[in-house]
């Protein structure tokens, strides 16, 4: 683990932390990177050093007729062993090029942060898209809380590189899924 990650973990050690994982965002990041995260290993790594109040995993579920339905259900069944699963139905949008699948869970995550911020000291958002920028500003400025963004380097919005952030690439050896 590199020194920057150690420094961040040291600064949030002893604080109550809520972890909010945006699977829609991370799914594409992992696919682009060519490796997959073992979410149980990730949680155990965090728990070794931090006080995790909860570990929420947000995911869109494909319709039963979708080719990915069974694998998604199997994946969420495994996740339920160690995390709270927050689901919503996958959205299908017809375009000229075909059907676009959307599974954005940003609003659900933002609302859960708002609902839980008073019971937490640190918000950990595991996603890299800039949709959470205003949430970051609200958590820091209005709530006077800490926030950490966690994502793969090539999918981390540049705005988050100026606040506490952890690149999953730097802990790959510790969290990579092995078949």
FENMOTA-V817143 format. One record per residue. PSI is psi in whole degrees, -180 to 180 (NA if undefined). NEAR is the number of other C-alpha atoms within 10 Angstrom. Layout:
psi=PSI near=NEAR
psi=PSI near=NEAR
//
This chain:
psi=134 near=10
psi=167 near=9
psi=-36 near=8
psi=-44 near=14
psi=-43 near=17
psi=-41 near=12
psi=-45 near=12
psi=-48 near=14
psi=-36 near=17
psi=-39 near=12
psi=-21 near=11
psi=3 near=18
psi=135 near=15
psi=-7 near=13
psi=152 near=15
psi=125 near=16
psi=135 near=25
psi=131 near=24
psi=127 near=24
psi=109 near=25
psi=121 near=25
psi=93 near=26
psi=-35 near=19
psi=-43 near=17
psi=-46 near=21
psi=-30 near=21
psi=-50 near=15
psi=-37 near=12
psi=-44 near=21
psi=-42 near=17
psi=-45 near=10
psi=-38 near=13
psi=-24 near=14
psi=16 near=8
psi=158 near=14
psi=147 near=17
psi=136 near=19
psi=104 near=15
psi=-25 near=18
psi=-43 near=16
psi=-41 near=14
psi=-46 near=17
psi=-45 near=18
psi=-38 near=14
psi=-45 near=14
psi=-45 near=15
psi=-26 near=12
psi=-29 near=9
psi=-14 near=14
psi=162 near=18
psi=91 near=16
psi=113 near=21
psi=-41 near=16
psi=162 near=15
psi=95 near=16
psi=133 near=21
psi=120 near=22
psi=127 near=23
psi=143 near=23
psi=135 near=20
psi=124 near=20
psi=160 near=22
psi=160 near=14
psi=-24 near=10
psi=-9 near=8
psi=139 near=10
psi=-26 near=10
psi=1 near=12
psi=-53 near=15
psi=-45 near=15
psi=-35 near=11
psi=-42 near=14
psi=-41 near=14
psi=-41 near=10
psi=-47 near=11
psi=-31 near=20
psi=-42 near=12
psi=-41 near=12
psi=-35 near=17
psi=-20 near=11
psi=-25 near=10
psi=5 near=14
psi=162 near=17
psi=130 near=15
psi=129 near=16
psi=116 near=18
psi=161 near=15
psi=156 near=14
psi=142 near=13
psi=143 near=18
psi=138 near=15
psi=123 near=14
psi=122 near=10
psi=130 near=9
psi=174 near=8
psi=-30 near=6
psi=-9 near=6
psi=-149 near=9
psi=126 near=11
psi=129 near=11
psi=131 near=13
psi=137 near=14
psi=40 near=20
psi=132 near=19
psi=16 near=21
psi=-46 near=18
psi=-40 near=11
psi=-42 near=16
psi=-47 near=22
psi=-45 near=18
psi=-40 near=12
psi=-35 near=14
psi=-47 near=21
psi=-42 near=14
psi=-27 near=10
psi=-6 near=13
psi=-34 near=17
psi=-18 near=10
psi=5 near=12
psi=158 near=17
psi=-30 near=20
psi=135 near=24
psi=127 near=22
psi=113 near=20
psi=118 near=23
psi=86 near=23
psi=159 near=25
psi=-2 near=27
psi=153 near=19
psi=3 near=15
psi=-22 near=13
psi=9 near=20
psi=-46 near=14
psi=-33 near=11
psi=-44 near=17
psi=-49 near=22
psi=-43 near=13
psi=-46 near=14
psi=-45 near=20
psi=-52 near=15
psi=-48 near=11
psi=-39 near=9
psi=-13 near=13
psi=41 near=12
psi=171 near=16
psi=151 near=20
psi=141 near=21
psi=134 near=20
psi=138 near=24
psi=126 near=22
psi=174 near=24
psi=145 near=20
psi=-47 near=18
psi=-3 near=13
psi=13 near=20
psi=121 near=20
psi=142 near=18
psi=-30 near=13
psi=-31 near=12
psi=-13 near=19
psi=-9 near=14
psi=2 near=8
psi=-177 near=13
psi=127 near=17
psi=151 near=22
psi=128 near=24
psi=120 near=19
psi=-27 near=20
psi=-34 near=17
psi=-13 near=15
psi=19 near=15
psi=-46 near=17
psi=-26 near=11
psi=-20 near=15
psi=0 near=20
psi=137 near=17
psi=130 near=15
psi=128 near=8
psi=NA near=3
//
